[in-house]
């Protein structure tokens, strides 16, 4: 039996992404929770992530020359990098702070609001239009999250506000990244993104850390373990690269589906690792309703991207593509069963028909380019 190596590698990358993403979230919760490692300083933890990521990115770009820095001017840095870094730092700060107040399972349920926040920010910034079908999907997601929140036993207003604020900050960062970087014609891979954004985010986090957490750290006995924080930051860095590998190999649709699967696995794991987090039937019902809206939203966005790609093609390109499809159809079609050549070409397994069937049977094979949604998903994750 032949093993399809590209398909195996694709599923391996998906597995690595799911494991790392779930591991980083559970690890952060364990470090920050007063019931476990008891390091209740989310800004400090986020600063450690940013400092470590920035140092590794600098070493890869300047020493090993793995990636080349883009042509960065003062104007681009002030109008693009600084605003993006500010909202990125805010989303990480608020997201990590939420771990102090609410459970991992409930945080994952609240993250279903991400498409709603992104859509609203895109409409406000003028990059998307208010459409009835998308609005109904967003309404369905919101209703599901409200039902799930109502069924939360350990509901905490402060933690919920922190998480929702972090979600909207992340959504605004994604929209700004699309608007500002595309306007300047910049393309950043994960290494160069960390190279420019991580140090700037570290500076933004330093200001609230100095006034909010530094005085508390001086008067409290801090349990600081180098290997705990080093391994935590290393996992966060590895997650960034795994996201890049998965999107580059499969596309955005696959990673969205993998993200939904990861959320369900994470919700189940969190109830085992952290027994204090309990899930009710109303939680599950609300989250299932929200996921239905998320799936429909993803479907509509994929349709929009495909329609845009078709409309951007010129008429000669369409004629050539249609001619090739007709040619393939004529090659596969067997008008005369008495012709041995036609029989071998269509049914022997080596003709065009076999190639088409193989393509349909392996939808997760590597793609040579990224879609628009794929590029928008190239985000930095450290929480």
Secondary structure, DSSP 8 states (H G I E B T S, - for coil): ----HHHHHHHHHHHHHHHHHHHHHHHHHHHH-TTTT----HHHHHHHHHHHHHHHHHIIIIIS-SS------HHHIIIIIHHHHHHHHHHHHHHHHHTTTS-HHHHHHHGGGHHHHHHHHHHHHTSS---HHHHHHHHHHHHHHHHHHHT-TT--HHHHHHHHHHHHHHHHHHHHIIIIIHHHT----HHHHHHHHHHHHHHHHHHHIIIIIHHHHHHS-----HHHHHHHHHHHHHHHHHHHHHHHHH-HHHHHHHHHHHHHHHHHHHHHH-TT----HHHHHHHHHHHHHHHHHHHHHHHHHHHHHHHHS-HHHHHHHHHHHHHHHHHH--S-TT-HHHHHHHHSSSSHHHHHHHHHH-TTS--SS--HHHHHT------
